[in-house]
Amino acid sequence: MTIPEQVDAYRALLDEKDRLAEETKANNRAIEAARDALATAMIEDETPQITRNGYSYTLTPKTKYSKAAGKDAELMDALRANGLGDLIKETVNAQSLQGAMSNLAEENDDELPEEFEGCVNVYSFNDITRRKSSRKQ
């Protein structure tokens, strides 16, 4: 296979990935809408459970909780005040780590200082950057 043919195959796979991502998002929205409609119908019909085609479907009330945007400090204080401080975990955002390590390596002849050895995995590979061409090929 020639390099231009490999480029075409690579691009086709990237395009398929984008298409599948959009399709997955649309499918997830459809699943959520179908779930909500089914739950409403089961509540209105007072049918908490139904079996169909070998599967049992049970109405299960759930409540989910998530962090409110911009309220991290208040949440941490409230968790600690209620004896839930052990839920708080110190984490490092993967993209922030990538940027910081890239900058640190760049300032250090493309090497990380030795104190990061064993703490940070380094994986090198050749990537292909794809951008829209400004002229037709």
N, C-alpha and C positions, 0 to 999 in steps of 0.2 A: 504494500500500500504506500503510495507516495505521500509526501508531507502535506500537499494541498488536500488529498483525500482524508488524511488523518485529521486535519483541521476541520473539514466538513463533518466527519464523524463525531469529533469532540463537540463542535457547535450543536449538532443534532441532539447529543446527550444533554447539553446544558439547556437547550430549548425545551426538551422533554421534562427536565427537572423543574423548570419554571412552570410549565403547563400542569404538571402533577401537583405542584405546590398550590397553584390557584384552584385546581380541581378539589384538592383536599380541603382547602378553606371553605369552598362552596358546599362540599359534602358535610363538613362539620356544622355549618349553619343550617343545612337541611335537616340533619339529625337532631339538632337542638329544637328546631321548629316542630318537627314530628313528635319529639318527646313531650314538648309543652302541650301540643294539641291532644296527644294521647292521655296525658295526665289530667287535663281539663275534662276530657270526655269521661274518664274513669271516675273522677270526683263527682261530676254532674249525674252520672248514671249509678253512683254508689256501688261501683264495682272495684274493690280494692285489689283484686287479682283475677287474672285470666290466663288460661293455658291455650296455646294455639301452635299447631304444627310441631309439637314436641318441646316447646319452650314455655316457661311460666313467666308471666309479666306481673310484677307486684308494684303497686303504688307505694313509694317510699319517700316520705317527706325528709328533706335534707336542708341543712343550713350551712353555708360556707362563709368563712371569715378571711379577710385579707387586709393587709396593711394599707392605711389611707396615705395617699401621696403627700409628701412633705411633713409627715407627722412622726418621723422615726424617733426623735428624741423623746417626745411625749409617750410614744408607745413603749420605749425601753424603760422609762421611769415608771409607767403604769404596771408593766410586767414585773419589775423588781419589787414594787410596792405591794403586789399581790402574791409574792412568793414564787413567781414564775421566771425569775432571772436566768434559770438554767436553760431556758429556751433560746436565749441570746447567744448566737455563735458568731465569732469573728470570721469574716470571709474576705476574699479578694476577688473582685470581678475579673473574669478571664480576659476581657478585652483591655481592661486597665493594666493588668499584669503584662500582657503582650506589648503594649505601648511603652511601659516603663522599662521592661527588659530590653526591648529594641534600642531605646535611647541609651540605656546603661552600657550595652554591648558596643554601640556605636562610639561612645566616649572612651571605650577601653579596648581599642584595636579589634573590634568584633568578637570579644570574649567577655563573658560575665566574670565578675570578681569571684574568687574561689569560695567565698562564704555562701554562694548560691549553689555550689556543686552539691548534688543530691537533693536539693530542695526544689529545683526547677528543672523540668525535662526540656531538653532542646531537641527539636526534630527539624532537620533541614531537608528540603526537597525543592525541585524545580517546578514552579507553577507556570501557568500560561495565563496571561492577562488578555481579556477580550474586551474590546471597545468597538463601537460603531465606527467604521471607516468613513472619512470625509469624502473619499472619492471611490468610484466604482472600480472593481477589479475585473 
